[in-house]
């Protein structure tokens, strides 16, 4: 890609490609193109989840720094599950992350990580 030999390439200055700060792919098919080239890419909504998880935990649930960081650290397992599923199923991390999100949103289950300050109650 771009004729650059590197372990990590983050073209952050270019919008609509791959990079940080909510810089998603221009089209979902680009995930297939990246996979075909051997580029391991994590969808933005997975890569950026830590900031959301941390901020909501601290601001909305009044978690301590350590409690919020524990939740953020749990995202590593989710990311690895997405990567493992993509490898096992011959799909892309985007396809697997979308499937996981859809499954969680439609399962009817409660929050996966309840606040340690507010015990979960039966609905």
Residue, then its C-alpha position, 0 to 999 in steps of 0.5 A: x500500500x502506498x509503496x511503503x514498507x512498514x509494520x503499521x501504516x496510519x494514513x490519518x491525514x486523508x479522509x475516507x480511507x483508513x485511520x483514526x478519529x472516526x475515519x471509516x472506510x468509504x465503502x464496506x467493500x474496501x474491507x474486502x480489498x484490504x483483506x485481499x492485500x493482507x492488511x489487518x484492519x479493525x472497524x472504527x466502531x471497534x477501535x474507538x469503543x474504548x473512549x466511549x466505554x471509558x467516558x460513559x463509565x466515568x460520566x454516567x455511572x460514576x465509575x472510578x478510573x480503575x473500574x472504567x479502565x477494567x471495562x476498556x481492557x475487556x475490549x481486547x477480548x472482543x477485538x480478538x474474538x472478531x479477528x479470530x472469527x474473521x480468520x476462521x470464517x474467511x470473512x473480514x473483521x468488518x463482517x464479523x464486527x457487524x454480525x456481533x453488534x447485530x447479535x448483541x443488539x437484537x438478543x434482548x439481553x441486558x448490559x454485558x458489563x453492569x455498573x459495579x455501583x448499581x446492581x442489576x435488577x430483573x426487568 
